[in-house]
Amino acid sequence: MRALILKMHLWLALVTGAFIFIVALTGAALVFETEIDRALNATTSYVTPRGAALPVEAIVARAHDAFPDMKVDDVVIPDRPDLSCRVRMKAAIDFSVFVNPYTGDILGTRDLSTGDFGRGFARTIHLLHARLMGGLAGKYVVGAITVITLVIIVSGLYLWWGRKIPRVLWSGSWKRVNFDLHNVFGFYAAPFLVYVTLSGVIMSFEGYTDPFLRRHFNTRPDIVPRVKSTVIEGATRLSVDAALRVADEALPGAVTTIISVPAIPTDAFRVTRRFPEDRSGAGRSRLYIDQYRGQVLYLKSTRTDEVGTKIVNIKRGVHTGDFLGWPTRIIAFISCLFLVGQIVTGVLIWWTRVKVPMGLTARERKESAR
């Protein structure tokens, strides 16, 4: 049985090792995706706070004036006073305008669909990690690789249990050190990597897993209705800031991260909000607000979500290590590097065993088989 599991562990790793290496290495980088992106785009990301910020409506107007041929899609509200305000435009490309929220100055633009170093580098790493740059098909390939990685991790734990190597014998030969490193990397990273791979599978096949989770763990449908504003002849829409105040009152305790700007008379404001416990992304709570009357047309709070939806909500935070903040982010980073180390050490273990018939001494044969 052990020999069979060892062969399965070996050949699964050899066949998929290059892909696992790429996904693990980019996963380690993406733990700090936001920090990397801002560092590479400092001139458009950071500002010097100067008193009170401008109304969001004024920021929207500045972006529209700078690009009158485009309509504003939504505004990403900065969560720190030293960050710029990002205004995303309705366009065939993923085009954003970055505005200083204190002065209204246009700091620059970015087409996030491009992968040039700096402006789109973090996005490129993200797509490489999640889809191997292969679109939907690549996403499914990554999902399959993630399933295989989970099998490799579990089988590796079974194999580790037979030897129970918790530390490296640094006084041994380089092959013994390499073998011990392989075991140590796997043993200490395995607990985190198990739920990282499980959450990764859910994310890769979310078109199937999300409906499954909601259907089997919720007692009521979790469907966002199609909401529209009631058109009032001659009326003008509320300002973005007025809609934000409505959202503050309707969903206290959360902060707004994104607000859409209605493009046509029947559109409603779409407001995304995040509670303090929502560690990942922009948050999953949202409201739709009538653009003329300021009436809340639909409200969804993560605090009242059912179990299935809660699992869907936290899958990204669990996968990236965001769910408990910096401690779990550091664990995620180290675990991904350990997985990279396992691929490297595993290949070296295999390579030394392949070399056995090629003239090694009896002592080296014995050591390579350990």
LINPETA-V644611 format. One record per residue. N is the residue number from 1. RES is the residue in one letter. D_CENTER is the distance of its C-alpha to the mean C-alpha in Angstrom with 2 decimals. Layout:
# LINPETA-V644611
N,RES,D_CENTER ; N,RES,D_CENTER
This chain:
# LINPETA-V644611
1,M,38.00 ; 2,R,36.46 ; 3,A,37.44 ; 4,L,35.81 ; 5,I,32.50 ; 6,L,32.73 ; 7,K,33.29 ; 8,M,30.40 ; 9,H,28.08 ; 10,L,29.50 ; 11,W,29.43 ; 12,L,26.00 ; 13,A,24.70 ; 14,L,27.00 ; 15,V,26.14 ; 16,T,22.35 ; 17,G,22.19 ; 18,A,21.44 ; 19,F,18.39 ; 20,I,17.18 ; 21,F,17.92 ; 22,I,15.81 ; 23,V,12.70 ; 24,A,13.29 ; 25,L,14.17 ; 26,T,11.26 ; 27,G,8.99 ; 28,A,11.26 ; 29,A,10.96 ; 30,L,7.22 ; 31,V,8.01 ; 32,F,9.96 ; 33,E,8.26 ; 34,T,9.87 ; 35,E,12.98 ; 36,I,13.44 ; 37,D,13.21 ; 38,R,15.66 ; 39,A,17.87 ; 40,L,18.32 ; 41,N,19.07 ; 42,A,21.05 ; 43,T,23.81 ; 44,T,21.74 ; 45,S,19.36 ; 46,Y,21.96 ; 47,V,25.21 ; 48,T,28.15 ; 49,P,28.65 ; 50,R,32.07 ; 51,G,33.16 ; 52,A,31.94 ; 53,A,29.30 ; 54,L,30.54 ; 55,P,30.20 ; 56,V,27.09 ; 57,E,29.62 ; 58,A,31.11 ; 59,I,27.83 ; 60,V,27.39 ; 61,A,31.00 ; 62,R,30.52 ; 63,A,27.71 ; 64,H,29.86 ; 65,D,32.94 ; 66,A,31.30 ; 67,F,30.22 ; 68,P,32.76 ; 69,D,32.14 ; 70,M,28.60 ; 71,K,27.69 ; 72,V,25.08 ; 73,D,22.25 ; 74,D,20.49 ; 75,V,20.10 ; 76,V,17.12 ; 77,I,18.94 ; 78,P,18.50 ; 79,D,17.91 ; 80,R,20.16 ; 81,P,23.65 ; 82,D,23.14 ; 83,L,20.41 ; 84,S,21.34 ; 85,C,20.99 ; 86,R,19.04 ; 87,V,20.95 ; 88,R,19.56 ; 89,M,22.49 ; 90,K,23.44 ; 91,A,23.96 ; 92,A,23.72 ; 93,I,21.25 ; 94,D,18.06 ; 95,F,20.28 ; 96,S,19.76 ; 97,V,22.49 ; 98,F,22.05 ; 99,V,24.83 ; 100,N,26.30 ; 101,P,26.47 ; 102,Y,29.75 ; 103,T,31.70 ; 104,G,30.22 ; 105,D,30.20 ; 106,I,28.01 ; 107,L,26.05 ; 108,G,24.88 ; 109,T,22.88 ; 110,R,19.99 ; 111,D,19.52 ; 112,L,15.80 ; 113,S,16.76 ; 114,T,18.50 ; 115,G,17.41 ; 116,D,20.10 ; 117,F,19.63 ; 118,G,18.59 ; 119,R,17.96 ; 120,G,15.49 ; 121,F,14.81 ; 122,A,11.23 ; 123,R,10.57 ; 124,T,12.70 ; 125,I,10.98 ; 126,H,7.68 ; 127,L,10.21 ; 128,L,12.10 ; 129,H,9.61 ; 130,A,8.68 ; 131,R,12.21 ; 132,L,14.47 ; 133,M,15.33 ; 134,G,17.18 ; 135,G,16.08 ; 136,L,16.27 ; 137,A,18.48 ; 138,G,16.12 ; 139,K,13.40 ; 140,Y,16.22 ; 141,V,17.31 ; 142,V,14.06 ; 143,G,14.49 ; 144,A,18.06 ; 145,I,17.34 ; 146,T,15.10 ; 147,V,18.10 ; 148,I,20.42 ; 149,T,18.54 ; 150,L,18.96 ; 151,V,22.62 ; 152,I,23.06 ; 153,I,21.77 ; 154,V,24.07 ; 155,S,26.97 ; 156,G,26.52 ; 157,L,26.92 ; 158,Y,30.04 ; 159,L,31.41 ; 160,W,30.68 ; 161,W,32.65 ; 162,G,35.75 ; 163,R,35.79 ; 164,K,33.86 ; 165,I,33.08 ; 166,P,31.32 ; 167,R,32.08 ; 168,V,33.09 ; 169,L,36.78 ; 170,W,36.80 ; 171,S,40.54 ; 172,G,40.18 ; 173,S,40.13 ; 174,W,37.02 ; 175,K,36.55 ; 176,R,36.76 ; 177,V,34.30 ; 178,N,31.87 ; 179,F,32.39 ; 180,D,31.88 ; 181,L,28.68 ; 182,H,27.33 ; 183,N,28.28 ; 184,V,27.10 ; 185,F,23.63 ; 186,G,23.31 ; 187,F,24.94 ; 188,Y,23.03 ; 189,A,19.50 ; 190,A,20.19 ; 191,P,19.67 ; 192,F,16.07 ; 193,L,15.42 ; 194,V,17.03 ; 195,Y,14.65 ; 196,V,11.58 ; 197,T,13.26 ; 198,L,14.32 ; 199,S,11.01 ; 200,G,9.93 ; 201,V,13.20 ; 202,I,12.71 ; 203,M,9.59 ; 204,S,11.59 ; 205,F,14.65 ; 206,E,13.52 ; 207,G,16.51 ; 208,Y,18.67 ; 209,T,17.01 ; 210,D,16.19 ; 211,P,19.86 ; 212,F,21.13 ; 213,L,19.61 ; 214,R,20.86 ; 215,R,24.17 ; 216,H,24.98 ; 217,F,23.72 ; 218,N,24.53 ; 219,T,28.12 ; 220,R,27.73 ; 221,P,25.88 ; 222,D,22.60 ; 223,I,23.25 ; 224,V,22.96 ; 225,P,26.43 ; 226,R,27.26 ; 227,V,28.41 ; 228,K,30.70 ; 229,S,32.60 ; 230,T,36.35 ; 231,V,37.96 ; 232,I,40.73 ; 233,E,43.18 ; 234,G,43.54 ; 235,A,40.84 ; 236,T,38.12 ; 237,R,34.56 ; 238,L,33.44 ; 239,S,31.93 ; 240,V,28.21 ; 241,D,29.16 ; 242,A,31.32 ; 243,A,28.52 ; 244,L,26.37 ; 245,R,29.33 ; 246,V,29.58 ; 247,A,25.95 ; 248,D,26.70 ; 249,E,29.70 ; 250,A,28.24 ; 251,L,25.21 ; 252,P,26.25 ; 253,G,24.17 ; 254,A,20.97 ; 255,V,20.11 ; 256,T,19.47 ; 257,T,16.34 ; 258,I,17.18 ; 259,I,20.57 ; 260,S,21.77 ; 261,V,25.26 ; 262,P,27.59 ; 263,A,28.84 ; 264,I,31.68 ; 265,P,34.07 ; 266,T,32.62 ; 267,D,29.01 ; 268,A,27.75 ; 269,F,25.52 ; 270,R,22.04 ; 271,V,20.68 ; 272,T,17.25 ; 273,R,17.64 ; 274,R,15.96 ; 275,F,17.99 ; 276,P,18.01 ; 277,E,16.78 ; 278,D,13.62 ; 279,R,11.39 ; 280,S,7.99 ; 281,G,7.63 ; 282,A,11.07 ; 283,G,12.48 ; 284,R,13.91 ; 285,S,17.57 ; 286,R,19.38 ; 287,L,22.92 ; 288,Y,25.04 ; 289,I,28.07 ; 290,D,31.24 ; 291,Q,31.59 ; 292,Y,35.35 ; 293,R,36.09 ; 294,G,33.01 ; 295,Q,32.94 ; 296,V,29.81 ; 297,L,29.58 ; 298,Y,26.66 ; 299,L,24.69 ; 300,K,21.88 ; 301,S,21.01 ; 302,T,18.45 ; 303,R,21.39 ; 304,T,23.47 ; 305,D,21.05 ; 306,E,22.34 ; 307,V,21.01 ; 308,G,19.47 ; 309,T,17.55 ; 310,K,16.54 ; 311,I,15.02 ; 312,V,13.07 ; 313,N,12.04 ; 314,I,10.87 ; 315,K,9.27 ; 316,R,5.59 ; 317,G,7.34 ; 318,V,9.44 ; 319,H,7.31 ; 320,T,5.93 ; 321,G,9.38 ; 322,D,9.08 ; 323,F,11.51 ; 324,L,14.55 ; 325,G,13.75 ; 326,W,14.86 ; 327,P,16.72 ; 328,T,13.97 ; 329,R,11.73 ; 330,I,14.87 ; 331,I,15.45 ; 332,A,12.10 ; 333,F,13.04 ; 334,I,16.58 ; 335,S,15.94 ; 336,C,14.09 ; 337,L,17.07 ; 338,F,19.43 ; 339,L,18.24 ; 340,V,18.92 ; 341,G,22.21 ; 342,Q,23.05 ; 343,I,22.88 ; 344,V,25.13 ; 345,T,27.53 ; 346,G,27.67 ; 347,V,28.74 ; 348,L,31.32 ; 349,I,32.65 ; 350,W,33.10 ; 351,W,34.65 ; 352,T,37.17 ; 353,R,38.22 ; 354,V,38.69 ; 355,K,40.97 ; 356,V,43.21 ; 357,P,45.73 ; 358,M,45.88 ; 359,G,48.25 ; 360,L,46.68 ; 361,T,49.13 ; 362,A,49.67 ; 363,R,47.98 ; 364,E,44.90 ; 365,R,44.84 ; 366,K,44.96 ; 367,E,42.20 ; 368,S,39.87 ; 369,A,40.30 ; 370,R,39.29
